[in-house]
Amino acid sequence: MMQDKIYKGTTTVGLICKDGIVMGTEKRATMGNFIASRRAKKIYQIADRIALTTAGSVGDAQFLYRIIKVETSLYEIRKERRPTIRSVATMVSNLLNQTRYFPYFVQLLIGGVDERGPTVYSIDPIGGAIEEKDIVATGSGSLTAYGVLEDRFYEGMPTDEAVEVVIRAIHTAMKRDSASGDGMDVVKITEDEYVQLEPEEIEEIIAKFSKK
């Protein structure tokens, strides 16, 4: 069956902070009971201060990323200003809703910083979009990730501290969910910068909290 051949299995996390957002994913892609890839890309920069994370089918996610990236660039050209997180989320929601009878097998997080401040939306396969207020996780490892996020998050958390919480949540999920694993990608977005952490930085943070 085609459904059995879809690459799936993920942990993605988004956290809204006082001065920005932190988003992260692990890198394993599964196909049924098999590991299809250990280097799947599940987080993308779609604008200057906006990121997209994907859970679900790798093929669907890559196709949607290309469309979203182009549409976001066209928005900037036409409007001569950066798109808001809400406008990008609405565009993606409308796109997915148009294909609701033949849906893309994805669950998306779209987040960043604009004039409204730090914002994250979660979007389901048929276009339902929800603005998250603090923490969010998607994918097969999300239940485990939520346990860490709910335990350690507090309102007004700075992004530098949130980076460790996101890494801890994904790391914990990777240990308990067979469909998640093989390293992670983490980005930190503030009004001033979009930063993707280097693998060495992530490993250093893991080593630090693993000793506690």
Backbone bond lengths (Angstrom), bond angles and torsions (degrees), N, CA, C in turn:
res aa  C-N    CA-C-N  psi(-1)  N-CA   C-N-CA  omega(-1)  CA-C   N-CA-C  phi
1 M - - - 1.471 - - 1.517 109.67 -
2 M 1.347 116.82 146.18 1.460 121.31 -179.51 1.517 111.24 -61.55
3 Q 1.328 116.64 -36.12 1.458 120.03 -179.08 1.523 111.47 -59.26
4 D 1.345 116.78 -34.19 1.456 120.65 -179.33 1.519 112.24 -70.07
5 K 1.356 117.20 -18.03 1.457 121.08 -176.07 1.525 113.08 -96.29
6 I 1.304 116.62 -1.79 1.460 120.07 -179.68 1.524 109.78 -74.04
7 Y 1.335 116.22 132.14 1.458 120.51 175.99 1.528 107.96 -73.45
8 K 1.312 117.28 123.40 1.456 118.93 -177.13 1.518 109.86 -152.84
9 G 1.324 115.28 172.58 1.451 120.56 -177.47 1.514 110.06 103.04
10 T 1.331 116.71 111.47 1.462 120.36 -170.27 1.511 110.40 -160.16
11 T 1.324 115.75 157.68 1.459 121.78 161.98 1.521 107.15 -128.60
12 T 1.314 117.29 119.75 1.461 121.74 173.53 1.520 108.84 -124.62
13 V 1.323 115.69 145.06 1.465 120.86 -173.97 1.519 109.62 -136.82
14 G 1.328 116.09 141.45 1.456 122.08 171.51 1.517 110.00 -132.87
15 L 1.330 116.57 140.58 1.460 121.11 -177.60 1.525 109.02 -138.50
16 I 1.324 116.17 126.54 1.463 121.65 -178.32 1.524 109.15 -95.84
17 C 1.309 115.49 125.48 1.463 121.45 -173.46 1.533 111.18 -113.18
18 K 1.310 114.85 -178.47 1.460 120.90 178.55 1.521 111.42 -65.99
19 D 1.333 116.47 -39.21 1.459 120.73 -173.35 1.515 114.14 -119.19
20 G 1.340 118.38 12.62 1.459 120.21 179.35 1.512 111.49 167.25
21 I 1.322 116.05 -157.06 1.459 121.13 177.15 1.523 108.95 -135.54
22 V 1.328 114.96 157.97 1.457 121.92 172.18 1.526 107.01 -128.37
23 M 1.345 116.10 132.33 1.461 121.40 178.53 1.522 108.60 -130.78
24 G 1.330 116.28 145.40 1.452 119.43 -178.64 1.517 112.10 -151.98
25 T 1.324 115.26 157.02 1.462 122.68 175.86 1.519 108.80 -144.49
26 E 1.349 115.19 160.14 1.467 117.86 167.40 1.529 107.95 -94.05
27 K 1.346 117.74 -177.73 1.475 120.37 -167.34 1.524 115.31 -116.25
28 R 1.329 118.13 0.98 1.465 118.99 -175.88 1.524 111.48 -82.96
29 A 1.339 116.41 134.56 1.466 122.00 171.92 1.515 107.82 -116.28
30 T 1.331 117.17 128.67 1.455 121.29 -179.69 1.516 110.94 -111.83
31 M 1.331 115.01 154.61 1.460 121.54 176.78 1.517 106.47 -131.74
32 G 1.350 115.80 99.59 1.453 118.86 -171.63 1.516 109.40 65.93
33 N 1.345 116.35 -123.15 1.461 121.31 179.79 1.522 112.80 -96.54
34 F 1.338 117.07 8.89 1.456 120.85 -176.21 1.523 111.11 -112.18
35 I 1.330 115.53 150.18 1.457 120.76 172.80 1.520 108.06 -83.08
36 A 1.329 116.89 115.41 1.456 121.21 -177.83 1.523 112.12 -86.06
37 S 1.330 116.17 -33.37 1.463 120.03 179.27 1.521 109.49 -155.64
38 R 1.326 115.99 145.73 1.464 121.13 175.66 1.522 111.14 -106.38
39 R 1.328 117.37 6.28 1.460 121.45 -177.80 1.523 111.49 -135.32
40 A 1.316 116.36 36.31 1.468 119.81 -178.76 1.532 109.99 -71.49
41 K 1.304 115.60 134.62 1.471 120.39 177.44 1.519 108.51 -88.53
42 K 1.326 116.35 125.12 1.463 120.63 -176.76 1.525 112.28 -127.67
43 I 1.324 117.11 6.70 1.456 120.22 176.90 1.528 108.09 -135.67
44 Y 1.329 115.81 132.66 1.453 121.78 -173.03 1.532 110.38 -134.20
45 Q 1.312 116.60 144.41 1.455 120.61 171.32 1.518 107.86 -90.51
46 I 1.331 117.57 120.71 1.461 120.47 -177.07 1.523 112.36 -108.81
47 A 1.313 117.96 -9.90 1.460 122.49 175.02 1.518 107.48 -160.17
48 D 1.329 116.40 -179.29 1.460 121.42 -173.56 1.524 112.72 -55.82
49 R 1.331 118.13 -41.15 1.463 121.95 -177.94 1.523 111.31 -130.34
50 I 1.337 117.45 32.34 1.465 121.17 -177.73 1.522 110.08 -133.03
51 A 1.342 115.77 134.40 1.461 121.79 177.85 1.523 110.51 -123.05
52 L 1.321 115.21 156.83 1.455 123.67 178.35 1.520 108.47 -127.31
53 T 1.339 117.63 129.27 1.463 120.12 170.48 1.517 108.24 -113.47
54 T 1.347 115.39 151.40 1.459 120.64 -175.35 1.519 110.70 -129.37
55 A 1.316 115.25 139.84 1.456 122.70 170.04 1.521 106.77 -128.68
56 G 1.339 117.00 138.73 1.453 119.88 -179.67 1.511 111.85 120.54
57 S 1.317 115.83 -143.35 1.458 122.14 -176.65 1.527 111.23 -69.19
58 V 1.322 117.01 125.95 1.461 120.91 179.51 1.523 110.74 -64.08
59 G 1.339 117.13 -43.19 1.460 120.44 179.96 1.514 112.52 -61.19
60 D 1.323 116.65 -46.39 1.461 120.46 178.14 1.523 110.77 -62.46
61 A 1.327 116.41 -41.74 1.467 120.39 -178.55 1.522 111.22 -63.91
62 Q 1.330 117.43 -43.10 1.464 120.63 179.99 1.518 111.20 -64.78
63 F 1.332 116.69 -40.82 1.464 120.68 178.94 1.526 110.66 -64.12
64 L 1.329 116.29 -45.80 1.459 119.99 179.61 1.527 111.43 -64.08
65 Y 1.324 116.86 -39.49 1.470 119.60 178.08 1.522 110.96 -56.84
66 R 1.324 117.07 -45.02 1.465 120.04 -179.05 1.526 111.12 -61.78
67 I 1.331 116.45 -41.85 1.467 119.83 179.01 1.531 110.38 -65.56
68 I 1.330 116.48 -47.36 1.471 120.81 -177.81 1.527 110.88 -62.20
69 K 1.324 116.50 -42.06 1.465 121.14 179.58 1.525 110.99 -60.98
70 V 1.331 116.98 -44.96 1.470 120.82 179.90 1.520 110.71 -65.84
71 E 1.329 117.00 -46.79 1.462 120.32 -178.00 1.524 111.37 -63.96
72 T 1.325 117.01 -36.74 1.458 120.41 178.15 1.522 110.95 -67.10
73 S 1.327 117.04 -40.49 1.469 120.98 177.52 1.523 110.79 -64.69
74 L 1.336 117.16 -41.32 1.468 120.64 177.89 1.523 111.24 -63.41
75 Y 1.326 116.40 -37.60 1.463 120.62 177.25 1.527 110.07 -59.37
76 E 1.324 116.52 -46.08 1.466 120.58 -178.98 1.526 110.98 -62.41
77 I 1.337 116.65 -39.15 1.462 120.46 179.97 1.522 111.10 -67.67
78 R 1.326 116.41 -45.55 1.467 120.59 -176.38 1.525 112.00 -70.40
79 K 1.318 116.70 -45.09 1.462 121.37 -175.01 1.530 113.03 -87.72
80 E 1.345 115.38 -16.05 1.466 121.62 -177.42 1.530 111.84 58.13
81 R 1.315 115.39 38.03 1.458 121.87 175.11 1.524 108.78 -160.28
82 R 1.309 115.85 162.37 1.452 120.13 -179.70 1.527 110.63 -71.09
83 P 1.328 117.69 142.48 1.471 119.37 177.57 1.518 110.78 -72.01
84 T 1.319 116.28 151.37 1.458 120.45 173.14 1.525 109.12 -80.90
85 I 1.320 115.52 161.79 1.465 119.65 177.37 1.528 108.97 -62.99
86 R 1.314 116.67 -39.68 1.467 120.70 -179.30 1.520 111.25 -62.51
87 S 1.337 118.05 -41.23 1.463 120.30 -178.53 1.524 111.25 -66.53
88 V 1.336 116.94 -38.42 1.467 119.85 177.67 1.526 109.97 -67.40
89 A 1.324 117.04 -43.50 1.462 120.46 179.17 1.527 111.43 -62.23
90 T 1.321 116.77 -39.61 1.470 120.59 178.43 1.518 110.83 -65.23
91 M 1.320 117.27 -42.25 1.458 121.44 177.95 1.521 111.31 -60.37
92 V 1.333 116.79 -45.66 1.462 121.23 -180.00 1.528 110.34 -67.04
93 S 1.322 116.86 -40.24 1.459 121.22 178.05 1.525 111.07 -59.81
94 N 1.317 116.76 -44.65 1.465 120.66 178.76 1.525 111.71 -64.69
95 L 1.325 116.22 -40.32 1.463 120.82 178.73 1.524 111.31 -60.91
96 L 1.332 116.65 -46.80 1.463 120.24 -178.78 1.522 111.67 -69.82
97 N 1.327 116.94 -34.85 1.465 119.88 179.96 1.522 111.86 -66.05
98 Q 1.332 116.96 -29.91 1.465 120.97 179.10 1.529 111.79 -68.71
99 T 1.327 117.07 -21.08 1.466 120.86 -178.27 1.528 110.94 -113.20
100 R 1.322 117.50 28.47 1.454 121.18 -172.21 1.530 113.12 -63.98
101 Y 1.353 117.79 -26.49 1.461 119.70 179.58 1.530 112.16 -83.36
102 F 1.327 117.20 -17.09 1.462 123.15 172.59 1.527 107.28 -133.17
103 P 1.321 116.53 68.51 1.474 120.08 -166.37 1.525 113.91 -71.34
104 Y 1.328 113.61 154.14 1.451 120.01 167.45 1.537 107.41 -74.97
105 F 1.327 116.66 136.77 1.462 120.84 -178.11 1.527 109.45 -86.43
106 V 1.322 115.49 74.30 1.466 120.66 -176.61 1.520 110.23 -143.49
107 Q 1.310 114.97 155.62 1.451 122.50 164.45 1.515 106.24 -131.28
108 L 1.320 117.14 127.58 1.452 122.01 -168.82 1.523 111.89 -116.69
109 L 1.326 115.06 149.56 1.459 122.22 164.67 1.517 107.36 -117.92
110 I 1.326 116.49 130.62 1.464 121.86 175.38 1.517 106.68 -122.05
111 G 1.322 116.22 121.56 1.455 119.08 -176.21 1.501 112.99 -147.81
112 G 1.313 114.85 159.04 1.452 120.23 178.42 1.513 110.91 172.81
113 V 1.319 114.89 -160.12 1.462 121.85 -179.17 1.516 108.67 -130.14
114 D 1.331 116.54 128.97 1.463 122.06 175.48 1.529 108.54 -137.43
115 E 1.336 117.33 -160.98 1.463 119.12 -176.65 1.530 113.14 -65.61
116 R 1.335 117.34 -18.17 1.464 121.24 176.70 1.529 111.53 -84.89
117 G 1.312 116.11 -9.32 1.452 120.32 -178.09 1.517 111.87 102.99
118 P 1.334 118.09 -163.86 1.467 122.07 179.82 1.530 110.91 -68.67
119 T 1.342 116.34 132.74 1.464 120.58 -176.13 1.522 109.69 -146.37
120 V 1.342 115.98 140.30 1.466 121.83 174.29 1.521 108.72 -135.28
121 Y 1.343 115.58 133.46 1.464 121.88 173.80 1.522 108.90 -115.96
122 S 1.323 116.60 139.87 1.464 121.38 168.89 1.526 107.27 -104.76
123 I 1.329 115.92 137.70 1.465 121.73 -174.87 1.517 109.31 -130.80
124 D 1.341 116.55 127.65 1.459 120.36 -177.22 1.536 110.71 -90.25
125 P 1.347 118.73 175.97 1.464 120.97 -172.78 1.529 115.60 -61.79
126 I 1.320 118.50 -23.35 1.467 118.90 179.74 1.527 112.27 -108.99
127 G 1.318 116.86 18.94 1.455 120.34 169.02 1.506 117.02 98.21
128 G 1.311 118.75 3.55 1.459 119.37 175.99 1.518 110.29 -67.78
129 A 1.321 116.97 122.04 1.464 121.68 -176.35 1.527 110.17 -116.63
130 I 1.321 116.41 129.85 1.465 122.07 -179.77 1.519 108.25 -125.76
131 E 1.330 116.46 128.61 1.457 120.01 174.36 1.517 108.65 -80.95
132 E 1.323 116.55 117.11 1.455 121.62 -179.43 1.525 109.54 -81.96
133 K 1.319 116.19 150.46 1.463 120.69 -175.37 1.527 114.42 -105.52
134 D 1.335 117.50 -20.15 1.458 118.83 -177.90 1.520 112.65 -149.14
135 I 1.333 117.93 -66.67 1.457 121.34 -178.20 1.522 109.74 -127.39
136 V 1.347 115.72 153.21 1.457 120.18 175.16 1.521 108.19 -156.60
137 A 1.323 116.35 145.46 1.459 122.05 174.95 1.525 108.26 -142.29
138 T 1.333 116.41 146.66 1.463 120.91 178.06 1.517 109.10 -133.76
139 G 1.322 115.10 167.82 1.452 120.58 175.31 1.512 113.52 94.03
140 S 1.327 115.41 -179.28 1.463 121.21 -173.32 1.519 113.28 -66.80
141 G 1.329 117.62 -23.36 1.455 120.22 179.11 1.515 114.08 -98.50
142 S 1.329 116.53 11.64 1.468 119.82 -172.40 1.529 113.44 -66.42
143 L 1.332 117.60 -33.52 1.466 119.02 -178.82 1.522 111.03 -62.66
144 T 1.324 115.84 -43.53 1.463 119.56 178.03 1.520 110.74 -66.78
145 A 1.326 116.34 -43.21 1.468 120.53 -179.99 1.524 110.98 -60.07
146 Y 1.336 116.94 -41.50 1.463 120.34 179.62 1.530 111.44 -59.91
147 G 1.330 116.71 -36.19 1.457 118.97 179.56 1.518 112.05 -59.23
148 V 1.339 116.48 -42.11 1.461 120.76 178.36 1.522 110.67 -70.29
149 L 1.333 116.66 -45.41 1.464 120.41 -177.48 1.524 111.61 -61.21
150 E 1.320 116.57 -45.04 1.463 120.05 -178.36 1.524 111.69 -66.90
151 D 1.322 116.63 -29.54 1.465 120.76 -179.12 1.529 111.80 -76.76
152 R 1.332 117.36 -34.15 1.469 120.11 -168.42 1.525 114.99 -111.94
153 F 1.316 117.98 -15.97 1.468 119.12 -178.52 1.529 111.18 -78.36
154 Y 1.325 115.78 144.08 1.455 120.50 170.44 1.528 108.57 -141.58
155 E 1.314 115.84 151.56 1.457 120.92 -177.12 1.533 110.43 -62.96
156 G 1.322 115.60 135.95 1.450 120.78 -179.80 1.512 114.32 85.84
157 M 1.326 117.31 10.97 1.465 121.53 179.82 1.530 110.14 -62.37
158 P 1.334 118.80 133.32 1.464 121.19 176.82 1.530 110.64 -73.69
159 T 1.332 117.05 155.39 1.463 120.44 -175.39 1.525 112.98 -62.51
160 D 1.324 117.36 -36.69 1.463 119.21 -178.88 1.527 111.43 -61.88
161 E 1.317 116.78 -38.09 1.462 120.30 176.97 1.526 110.42 -73.74
162 A 1.333 116.32 -35.67 1.467 120.90 -179.63 1.523 112.04 -65.15
163 V 1.325 117.13 -30.06 1.463 120.52 177.61 1.520 110.39 -56.25
164 E 1.332 116.67 -46.16 1.469 119.92 179.72 1.525 111.38 -64.52
165 V 1.332 117.66 -38.43 1.464 120.75 -179.79 1.528 110.53 -64.90
166 V 1.326 117.19 -43.70 1.463 121.22 179.15 1.527 110.54 -63.18
167 I 1.319 116.88 -44.87 1.467 120.44 179.37 1.520 110.36 -63.18
168 R 1.327 116.79 -42.09 1.468 120.59 178.98 1.529 110.71 -62.67
169 A 1.342 117.28 -41.42 1.467 121.15 -179.21 1.527 111.08 -63.93
170 I 1.325 116.86 -45.09 1.467 120.15 -179.89 1.524 110.57 -69.07
171 H 1.316 116.93 -41.90 1.467 121.69 179.24 1.523 110.77 -59.40
172 T 1.328 117.16 -42.66 1.464 121.45 178.86 1.521 111.06 -66.10
173 A 1.334 116.66 -41.77 1.466 120.76 178.36 1.526 111.39 -63.43
174 M 1.334 116.76 -38.91 1.456 120.96 179.86 1.522 111.75 -62.29
175 K 1.313 117.41 -30.94 1.459 121.20 -179.28 1.528 112.14 -76.64
176 R 1.338 117.07 -21.22 1.463 120.54 -173.21 1.525 113.98 -114.07
177 D 1.333 117.53 -13.71 1.465 121.53 -178.05 1.526 108.72 -117.14
178 S 1.340 117.16 116.02 1.463 120.29 -175.27 1.525 112.69 -66.76
179 A 1.325 117.62 -18.61 1.461 121.04 -179.82 1.524 112.38 -87.84
180 S 1.332 117.32 -0.45 1.462 121.89 178.54 1.524 108.90 -119.22
181 G 1.328 115.65 141.59 1.457 117.65 177.84 1.511 113.62 162.86
182 D 1.348 115.40 -169.02 1.468 123.62 172.78 1.519 113.91 65.71
183 G 1.321 116.29 45.11 1.459 119.25 175.51 1.518 112.52 86.92
184 M 1.324 115.22 178.37 1.466 118.96 -177.51 1.523 111.35 -149.74
185 D 1.332 114.28 160.68 1.463 122.81 172.07 1.523 107.65 -118.05
186 V 1.332 116.41 135.26 1.463 121.63 -178.78 1.525 108.82 -135.67
187 V 1.345 116.19 134.53 1.460 120.57 175.76 1.519 109.85 -123.59
188 K 1.325 114.90 146.85 1.464 122.92 176.05 1.521 107.44 -120.52
189 I 1.333 116.18 125.38 1.463 120.74 -177.86 1.524 109.03 -122.50
190 T 1.322 115.85 125.38 1.460 122.12 173.27 1.521 107.97 -126.29
191 E 1.320 116.37 179.80 1.457 120.60 177.60 1.527 111.41 -60.66
192 D 1.323 117.05 -27.08 1.460 121.86 -174.25 1.518 114.90 -96.96
193 E 1.338 118.47 -22.05 1.460 118.27 -172.80 1.523 113.24 -158.59
194 Y 1.334 113.63 158.71 1.466 123.72 170.81 1.520 105.51 -119.65
195 V 1.325 116.76 114.95 1.456 120.77 -174.41 1.519 109.64 -123.71
196 Q 1.324 116.20 126.70 1.465 120.63 170.19 1.522 107.95 -101.04
197 L 1.332 115.44 124.85 1.453 119.79 -177.44 1.525 110.84 -68.31
198 E 1.318 115.79 143.82 1.454 121.56 174.85 1.534 109.18 -76.95
199 P 1.343 117.36 151.64 1.476 119.93 178.50 1.519 113.00 -54.33
200 E 1.328 116.74 -36.34 1.459 120.06 179.93 1.524 111.40 -65.21
201 E 1.329 117.52 -36.73 1.461 120.77 178.39 1.523 110.72 -65.84
202 I 1.339 116.25 -40.98 1.462 120.69 179.41 1.522 110.70 -64.74
203 E 1.330 116.51 -44.44 1.461 120.39 179.72 1.529 111.21 -63.30
204 E 1.320 116.90 -36.04 1.461 120.61 178.56 1.523 111.39 -64.75
205 I 1.339 116.52 -40.62 1.462 120.89 178.65 1.528 110.50 -67.48
206 I 1.340 117.10 -42.02 1.470 120.56 177.59 1.524 110.58 -60.44
207 A 1.326 115.91 -44.49 1.462 119.85 -179.76 1.520 111.04 -62.08
208 K 1.331 116.69 -36.12 1.457 120.52 -178.12 1.528 112.03 -66.79
209 F 1.355 117.96 -48.10 1.457 117.68 -177.93 1.540 111.67 -80.38
210 S 1.318 118.09 -19.44 1.466 120.24 177.68 1.522 111.88 -69.88
211 K 1.332 117.07 -23.72 1.471 121.87 -179.48 1.520 111.97 -80.13
212 K 1.356 115.82 -17.99 1.460 118.43 -175.06 1.517 111.80 -74.16
